[in-house]
Structures are given as C-alpha cells and as structure tokens.
Amino acid sequence: MGGGSSDAAYTLTGLNRIFSLGISVEKLQSYASRLGSDCPFFIDPKPMLGSGRGEILTPLSVHLRGKFLILVKPDIHVSTREAYQVVTPGQTVTGLAEILQRPLDEWKGRLFNDFEVPVFSTHPNLHSIKEKLYELGAVYAAMSGSGSSVYGLFEQGGDFQKFFQGMQYWAGELA
C-alpha cells in the first residue's frame, strides 16, 4: 500500500535500523517529506490523519484490534496521476477524525474514498470486489487510496480467497 511512498519510507527506516543511526521518527519524517508528500505517513506505523499535502500528521486513536482485514488486489493498473486528475474531493458533514472515532459498524455510509467514483467508472471490476466483500460480511469496505487494492474489515475471519481467483489476496487479524 502506498506504492513508491511506502517503499521509500521502509528504506529510510530500514537504513536507520541496519546502521543503528538512531535517527528520531520526527527526523525520518522530515527526510521522507523530501522524497514525496505522503512518504512521512509510512514512517511511524500508527494510525495518523494526514493533511496539507499529506505531510502534516495528526495521531488518531482508532481501535481495530481483533478485527480481520481482507485485502484484494486484482491485476488492474490505476494511474495515480490520472486518478488525481479526475477526482473531485467531497465535502463531509462530519470530519474524518470524528468518523474514525465511531464504532466500525458506523463507518459504512459515512466514510468515503473520493477516488472510488471516478476509478470505479473506469474499472467497474473494482466496484464489484467492494460489493463482494460486503456480501461476504464486511462491516466496512473501500478502495485503498487511488486504487487498485480493495479492502474489507470484518468482525470475524474467514477464508474467502476462492471468490477472488486470479487476484492477489491477503487476510489476517489486526493487532
């Protein structure tokens, strides 16, 4: 997830660890911001709300421990550049941070990925994957970022890989 941005952040944190450099998380985030706007987001593995260009991070208290995540990535390429050219950011009545503080079963219908409308119109199979996750019992499902991975959050685990043949699939409990 995060493509090249997460790869860059992983490289920075890996070099810091391998060479015992002792660089603080804040300093690593500063370095990461020079590589890309959203790179700092991937430095510290905690729930964060990104604002600005993605470089302003505010910690969030999101409780998903014990829930199950299913991640499906079909063999579909979504151009991040093209997705950003066609997305129209929506206005929400309730702020993102407030929605994320609500119980998971209240996210559906409140928490939206603005990239879904234009990307789903070009790649309807991604919408079908999201709907299949809901059919299988997901409490919440969405496309990740500008695509093409789609994830579902479940109260209980299950092996649903047979429904996503020919696609990359990952399932696991959130710690």
C-alpha atoms as an extended CHARMM CRD file, in Angstrom:
* protein
*
       175  EXT
         1         1  MET       CA              0.0000000000        0.0000000000        0.0000000000  PROA      1               0.0000000000
         2         2  GLY       CA              1.2790000000        3.4350000000       -0.7510000000  PROA      2               0.0000000000
         3         3  GLY       CA              3.3660000000        2.1730000000       -3.6550000000  PROA      3               0.0000000000
         4         4  GLY       CA              6.6560000000        4.0150000000       -4.0050000000  PROA      4               0.0000000000
         5         5  SER       CA              5.9220000000        6.2060000000       -0.9710000000  PROA      5               0.0000000000
         6         6  SER       CA              5.7680000000        3.2710000000        1.4140000000  PROA      6               0.0000000000
         7         7  ASP       CA              8.8250000000        1.7300000000       -0.2680000000  PROA      7               0.0000000000
         8         8  ALA       CA             10.7910000000        4.9520000000        0.3060000000  PROA      8               0.0000000000
         9         9  ALA       CA              9.7120000000        5.1590000000        3.9510000000  PROA      9               0.0000000000
        10        10  TYR       CA             10.5660000000        1.4970000000        4.5230000000  PROA      10              0.0000000000
        11        11  THR       CA             14.0140000000        2.0960000000        3.0380000000  PROA      11              0.0000000000
        12        12  LEU       CA             14.6580000000        5.0600000000        5.3460000000  PROA      12              0.0000000000
        13        13  THR       CA             13.5280000000        3.2040000000        8.4590000000  PROA      13              0.0000000000
        14        14  GLY       CA             15.4570000000        0.1000000000        7.3740000000  PROA      14              0.0000000000
        15        15  LEU       CA             18.7000000000        2.0230000000        6.8700000000  PROA      15              0.0000000000
        16        16  ASN       CA             18.2010000000        3.7030000000       10.2480000000  PROA      16              0.0000000000
        17        17  ARG       CA             17.8110000000        0.3080000000       11.9060000000  PROA      17              0.0000000000
        18        18  ILE       CA             20.5080000000       -1.5950000000        9.9810000000  PROA      18              0.0000000000
        19        19  PHE       CA             23.1720000000        1.0510000000       10.5630000000  PROA      19              0.0000000000
        20        20  SER       CA             21.9890000000        1.8840000000       14.1140000000  PROA      20              0.0000000000
        21        21  LEU       CA             21.8070000000        5.5640000000       13.1750000000  PROA      21              0.0000000000
        22        22  GLY       CA             19.4060000000        6.4750000000       15.9770000000  PROA      22              0.0000000000
        23        23  ILE       CA             17.5040000000        8.9830000000       13.8480000000  PROA      23              0.0000000000
        24        24  SER       CA             14.2480000000       10.0040000000       15.5280000000  PROA      24              0.0000000000
        25        25  VAL       CA             10.8570000000        9.3300000000       13.9470000000  PROA      25              0.0000000000
        26        26  GLU       CA             10.3510000000       13.0900000000       13.5260000000  PROA      26              0.0000000000
        27        27  LYS       CA             13.6650000000       13.4940000000       11.6830000000  PROA      27              0.0000000000
        28        28  LEU       CA             12.9400000000       10.4600000000        9.4800000000  PROA      28              0.0000000000
        29        29  GLN       CA              9.5670000000       12.0090000000        8.6390000000  PROA      29              0.0000000000
        30        30  SER       CA             11.3340000000       15.2300000000        7.7050000000  PROA      30              0.0000000000
        31        31  TYR       CA             13.6830000000       13.3420000000        5.3860000000  PROA      31              0.0000000000
        32        32  ALA       CA             10.7480000000       11.3830000000        3.9580000000  PROA      32              0.0000000000
        33        33  SER       CA              8.8470000000       14.5730000000        3.1260000000  PROA      33              0.0000000000
        34        34  ARG       CA             11.6660000000       15.4860000000        0.7370000000  PROA      34              0.0000000000
        35        35  LEU       CA             11.0140000000       12.2730000000       -1.1750000000  PROA      35              0.0000000000
        36        36  GLY       CA              7.2490000000       12.7010000000       -1.5390000000  PROA      36              0.0000000000
        37        37  SER       CA              4.3020000000       14.4180000000        0.0960000000  PROA      37              0.0000000000
        38        38  ASP       CA              2.8330000000       11.2760000000        1.6330000000  PROA      38              0.0000000000
        39        39  CYS       CA              6.1030000000        9.4780000000        2.4580000000  PROA      39              0.0000000000
        40        40  PRO       CA              6.1430000000       10.6600000000        6.1170000000  PROA      40              0.0000000000
        41        41  PHE       CA              2.8250000000        8.8500000000        6.6810000000  PROA      41              0.0000000000
        42        42  PHE       CA              4.5660000000        5.4870000000        6.3130000000  PROA      42              0.0000000000
        43        43  ILE       CA              7.4360000000        6.1430000000        8.7550000000  PROA      43              0.0000000000
        44        44  ASP       CA              5.5590000000        5.5540000000       12.0120000000  PROA      44              0.0000000000
        45        45  PRO       CA              3.2090000000        2.5260000000       11.9860000000  PROA      45              0.0000000000
        46        46  LYS       CA              0.4220000000        4.2050000000       13.9420000000  PROA      46              0.0000000000
        47        47  PRO       CA             -2.9730000000        5.4950000000       12.8520000000  PROA      47              0.0000000000
        48        48  MET       CA             -2.4760000000        9.0220000000       11.5630000000  PROA      48              0.0000000000
        49        49  LEU       CA             -4.6110000000       11.6130000000        9.8290000000  PROA      49              0.0000000000
        50        50  GLY       CA             -2.7340000000       13.3010000000        7.0020000000  PROA      50              0.0000000000
        51        51  SER       CA             -3.4970000000       16.8500000000        5.9350000000  PROA      51              0.0000000000
        52        52  GLY       CA             -1.8570000000       19.5100000000        3.8180000000  PROA      52              0.0000000000
        53        53  ARG       CA             -0.1790000000       17.5910000000        1.0030000000  PROA      53              0.0000000000
        54        54  GLY       CA             -0.0500000000       14.5600000000        3.2940000000  PROA      54              0.0000000000
        55        55  GLU       CA              2.9600000000       15.7500000000        5.2790000000  PROA      55              0.0000000000
        56        56  ILE       CA              1.0420000000       17.1290000000        8.3040000000  PROA      56              0.0000000000
        57        57  LEU       CA              0.2890000000       14.1260000000       10.5070000000  PROA      57              0.0000000000
        58        58  THR       CA             -2.0350000000       14.0140000000       13.4980000000  PROA      58              0.0000000000
        59        59  PRO       CA             -2.1890000000       10.8330000000       15.6050000000  PROA      59              0.0000000000
        60        60  LEU       CA             -5.5870000000        9.1410000000       15.8020000000  PROA      60              0.0000000000
        61        61  SER       CA             -6.9650000000        6.6610000000       18.2610000000  PROA      61              0.0000000000
        62        62  VAL       CA             -8.5590000000        4.0390000000       16.0120000000  PROA      62              0.0000000000
        63        63  HSD       CA             -9.3830000000        0.6980000000       17.5960000000  PROA      63              0.0000000000
        64        64  LEU       CA             -9.3460000000       -2.2050000000       15.1610000000  PROA      64              0.0000000000
        65        65  ARG       CA             -7.5570000000       -4.7700000000       17.3250000000  PROA      65              0.0000000000
        66        66  GLY       CA             -9.1200000000       -8.1940000000       16.8690000000  PROA      66              0.0000000000
        67        67  LYS       CA            -10.8610000000       -7.2500000000       13.6160000000  PROA      67              0.0000000000
        68        68  PHE       CA             -9.9440000000       -9.0140000000       10.3980000000  PROA      68              0.0000000000
        69        69  LEU       CA             -8.6610000000       -7.4070000000        7.2320000000  PROA      69              0.0000000000
        70        70  ILE       CA             -9.0110000000       -8.8410000000        3.7710000000  PROA      70              0.0000000000
        71        71  LEU       CA             -7.0380000000       -7.1340000000        1.0390000000  PROA      71              0.0000000000
        72        72  VAL       CA             -7.6710000000       -7.9020000000       -2.6260000000  PROA      72              0.0000000000
        73        73  LYS       CA             -5.5450000000       -6.6020000000       -5.4780000000  PROA      73              0.0000000000
        74        74  PRO       CA             -6.7200000000       -7.5020000000       -8.9470000000  PROA      74              0.0000000000
        75        75  ASP       CA             -4.4840000000       -7.3500000000      -11.9900000000  PROA      75              0.0000000000
        76        76  ILE       CA             -5.6780000000       -3.8270000000      -12.7880000000  PROA      76              0.0000000000
        77        77  HSD       CA             -3.4150000000       -0.7970000000      -13.0020000000  PROA      77              0.0000000000
        78        78  VAL       CA             -4.8060000000        2.5390000000      -11.9030000000  PROA      78              0.0000000000
        79        79  SER       CA             -2.6270000000        5.5010000000      -12.8110000000  PROA      79              0.0000000000
        80        80  THR       CA             -2.2650000000        7.6470000000       -9.6930000000  PROA      80              0.0000000000
        81        81  ARG       CA             -1.6560000000       10.6830000000      -11.8630000000  PROA      81              0.0000000000
        82        82  GLU       CA             -4.8210000000       10.1040000000      -13.8760000000  PROA      82              0.0000000000
        83        83  ALA       CA             -6.8510000000        9.3840000000      -10.7370000000  PROA      83              0.0000000000
        84        84  TYR       CA             -5.7920000000       12.7110000000       -9.2170000000  PROA      84              0.0000000000
        85        85  GLN       CA             -6.7450000000       14.5000000000      -12.4380000000  PROA      85              0.0000000000
        86        86  VAL       CA            -10.3410000000       13.2920000000      -12.2810000000  PROA      86              0.0000000000
        87        87  VAL       CA            -11.0850000000       13.1450000000       -8.5420000000  PROA      87              0.0000000000
        88        88  THR       CA            -13.4270000000       15.6990000000       -7.0170000000  PROA      88              0.0000000000
        89        89  PRO       CA            -12.9480000000       15.9270000000       -3.2510000000  PROA      89              0.0000000000
        90        90  GLY       CA            -16.2850000000       15.6980000000       -1.4780000000  PROA      90              0.0000000000
        91        91  GLN       CA            -17.4330000000       17.7160000000        1.4730000000  PROA      91              0.0000000000
        92        92  THR       CA            -18.4720000000       15.7380000000        4.5190000000  PROA      92              0.0000000000
        93        93  VAL       CA            -20.8690000000       16.8560000000        7.1990000000  PROA      93              0.0000000000
        94        94  THR       CA            -18.7640000000       15.0310000000        9.7720000000  PROA      94              0.0000000000
        95        95  GLY       CA            -14.9800000000       15.3060000000        9.8080000000  PROA      95              0.0000000000
        96        96  LEU       CA            -12.8350000000       12.3000000000        9.0390000000  PROA      96              0.0000000000
        97        97  ALA       CA            -11.2810000000       12.1880000000       12.5140000000  PROA      97              0.0000000000
        98        98  GLU       CA            -14.7330000000       12.1880000000       14.1010000000  PROA      98              0.0000000000
        99        99  ILE       CA            -15.9810000000        9.3720000000       11.8540000000  PROA      99              0.0000000000
       100       100  LEU       CA            -12.9350000000        7.2510000000       12.6670000000  PROA      100             0.0000000000
       101       101  GLN       CA            -13.6970000000        7.6130000000       16.3880000000  PROA      101             0.0000000000
       102       102  ARG       CA            -17.0920000000        5.9940000000       15.8580000000  PROA      102             0.0000000000
       103       103  PRO       CA            -17.5650000000        2.2260000000       16.1000000000  PROA      103             0.0000000000
       104       104  LEU       CA            -16.5720000000        0.3440000000       12.9440000000  PROA      104             0.0000000000
       105       105  ASP       CA            -20.1690000000       -0.6010000000       12.1500000000  PROA      105             0.0000000000
       106       106  GLU       CA            -20.9780000000        3.1070000000       11.7520000000  PROA      106             0.0000000000
       107       107  TRP       CA            -18.3280000000        3.8100000000        9.0920000000  PROA      107             0.0000000000
       108       108  LYS       CA            -20.3450000000        2.4930000000        6.1330000000  PROA      108             0.0000000000
       109       109  GLY       CA            -22.3160000000        5.3580000000        4.6330000000  PROA      109             0.0000000000
       110       110  ARG       CA            -20.1600000000        7.9420000000        6.4420000000  PROA      110             0.0000000000
       111       111  LEU       CA            -16.5680000000        7.2420000000        5.4190000000  PROA      111             0.0000000000
       112       112  PHE       CA            -15.8630000000        7.6630000000        1.7120000000  PROA      112             0.0000000000
       113       113  ASN       CA            -12.8940000000        7.4410000000       -0.6130000000  PROA      113             0.0000000000
       114       114  ASP       CA            -13.4460000000       10.1960000000       -3.1720000000  PROA      114             0.0000000000
       115       115  PHE       CA            -11.3390000000        8.2960000000       -5.7090000000  PROA      115             0.0000000000
       116       116  GLU       CA            -13.9200000000        5.4940000000       -5.9040000000  PROA      116             0.0000000000
       117       117  VAL       CA            -16.4680000000        7.2800000000       -8.1170000000  PROA      117             0.0000000000
       118       118  PRO       CA            -14.1080000000        8.1260000000      -10.9870000000  PROA      118             0.0000000000
       119       119  VAL       CA            -11.9630000000        4.9860000000      -10.6620000000  PROA      119             0.0000000000
       120       120  PHE       CA            -14.9730000000        2.6480000000      -10.4260000000  PROA      120             0.0000000000
       121       121  SER       CA            -16.4450000000        4.2360000000      -13.5590000000  PROA      121             0.0000000000
       122       122  THR       CA            -13.2630000000        3.3260000000      -15.4450000000  PROA      122             0.0000000000
       123       123  HSD       CA            -12.6900000000       -0.0150000000      -13.6760000000  PROA      123             0.0000000000
       124       124  PRO       CA            -16.0880000000       -1.4850000000      -12.6770000000  PROA      124             0.0000000000
       125       125  ASN       CA            -14.4180000000       -4.7260000000      -11.5120000000  PROA      125             0.0000000000
       126       126  LEU       CA            -13.0470000000       -2.8020000000       -8.5230000000  PROA      126             0.0000000000
       127       127  HSD       CA            -16.5830000000       -1.8370000000       -7.5190000000  PROA      127             0.0000000000
       128       128  SER       CA            -17.6020000000       -5.4940000000       -7.8760000000  PROA      128             0.0000000000
       129       129  ILE       CA            -14.8080000000       -6.5240000000       -5.4870000000  PROA      129             0.0000000000
       130       130  LYS       CA            -16.0060000000       -3.9890000000       -2.9070000000  PROA      130             0.0000000000
       131       131  GLU       CA            -19.5790000000       -5.2390000000       -3.2160000000  PROA      131             0.0000000000
       132       132  LYS       CA            -18.4190000000       -8.8730000000       -2.9190000000  PROA      132             0.0000000000
       133       133  LEU       CA            -16.6040000000       -8.0170000000        0.3300000000  PROA      133             0.0000000000
       134       134  TYR       CA            -19.8680000000       -6.5970000000        1.7010000000  PROA      134             0.0000000000
       135       135  GLU       CA            -21.7600000000       -9.7070000000        0.5390000000  PROA      135             0.0000000000
       136       136  LEU       CA            -19.2260000000      -11.8290000000        2.4360000000  PROA      136             0.0000000000
       137       137  GLY       CA            -19.9170000000       -9.8980000000        5.6400000000  PROA      137             0.0000000000
       138       138  ALA       CA            -17.5090000000       -6.9700000000        5.6820000000  PROA      138             0.0000000000
       139       139  VAL       CA            -18.5420000000       -4.3170000000        8.1760000000  PROA      139             0.0000000000
       140       140  TYR       CA            -16.7060000000       -1.7280000000        6.0780000000  PROA      140             0.0000000000
       141       141  ALA       CA            -15.0490000000       -1.9130000000        2.6610000000  PROA      141             0.0000000000
       142       142  ALA       CA            -13.2930000000        0.6050000000        0.4390000000  PROA      142             0.0000000000
       143       143  MET       CA            -10.7290000000        1.0440000000       -2.2620000000  PROA      143             0.0000000000
       144       144  SER       CA             -7.3270000000        1.9020000000       -0.8650000000  PROA      144             0.0000000000
       145       145  GLY       CA             -6.0530000000        5.2980000000       -1.9880000000  PROA      145             0.0000000000
       146       146  SER       CA             -6.2750000000        5.8240000000       -5.7310000000  PROA      146             0.0000000000
       147       147  GLY       CA             -6.5340000000        2.0620000000       -6.3110000000  PROA      147             0.0000000000
       148       148  SER       CA             -6.4250000000       -0.6670000000       -7.2860000000  PROA      148             0.0000000000
       149       149  SER       CA             -6.4160000000       -2.5680000000       -3.9720000000  PROA      149             0.0000000000
       150       150  VAL       CA             -9.7470000000       -3.0000000000       -2.2000000000  PROA      150             0.0000000000
       151       151  TYR       CA            -10.0580000000       -3.9850000000        1.4460000000  PROA      151             0.0000000000
       152       152  GLY       CA            -12.7430000000       -5.1810000000        3.7920000000  PROA      152             0.0000000000
       153       153  LEU       CA            -12.8560000000       -5.0770000000        7.5840000000  PROA      153             0.0000000000
       154       154  PHE       CA            -14.6220000000       -7.9970000000        9.2410000000  PROA      154             0.0000000000
       155       155  GLU       CA            -15.6500000000       -8.8290000000       12.7980000000  PROA      155             0.0000000000
       156       156  GLN       CA            -14.5810000000      -12.4450000000       12.2500000000  PROA      156             0.0000000000
       157       157  GLY       CA            -12.0680000000      -14.0510000000        9.9520000000  PROA      157             0.0000000000
       158       158  GLY       CA            -12.8330000000      -16.3350000000        7.0750000000  PROA      158             0.0000000000
       159       159  ASP       CA            -11.1670000000      -17.7630000000        4.0130000000  PROA      159             0.0000000000
       160       160  PHE       CA            -12.7360000000      -16.0360000000        1.0570000000  PROA      160             0.0000000000
       161       161  GLN       CA             -9.8660000000      -16.4700000000       -1.3830000000  PROA      161             0.0000000000
       162       162  LYS       CA            -11.9550000000      -18.6640000000       -3.6810000000  PROA      162             0.0000000000
       163       163  PHE       CA            -14.0870000000      -15.6090000000       -4.5020000000  PROA      163             0.0000000000
       164       164  PHE       CA            -11.0580000000      -13.6810000000       -5.7430000000  PROA      164             0.0000000000
       165       165  GLN       CA             -9.3660000000      -16.1770000000       -8.0790000000  PROA      165             0.0000000000
       166       166  GLY       CA             -6.5190000000      -14.7250000000      -10.1350000000  PROA      166             0.0000000000
       167       167  MET       CA             -6.0650000000      -11.7970000000       -7.7560000000  PROA      167             0.0000000000
       168       168  GLN       CA             -3.5360000000      -11.1240000000       -5.0340000000  PROA      168             0.0000000000
       169       169  TYR       CA             -5.2220000000      -11.8440000000       -1.7060000000  PROA      169             0.0000000000
       170       170  TRP       CA             -4.2050000000      -11.3100000000        1.9030000000  PROA      170             0.0000000000
       171       171  ALA       CA             -6.1820000000      -11.9220000000        5.0730000000  PROA      171             0.0000000000
       172       172  GLY       CA             -5.2420000000      -11.5220000000        8.6970000000  PROA      172             0.0000000000
       173       173  GLU       CA             -6.2060000000      -10.3840000000       12.1530000000  PROA      173             0.0000000000
       174       174  LEU       CA             -5.3340000000       -6.8280000000       13.1160000000  PROA      174             0.0000000000
       175       175  ALA       CA             -3.1420000000       -6.4950000000       16.1900000000  PROA      175             0.0000000000
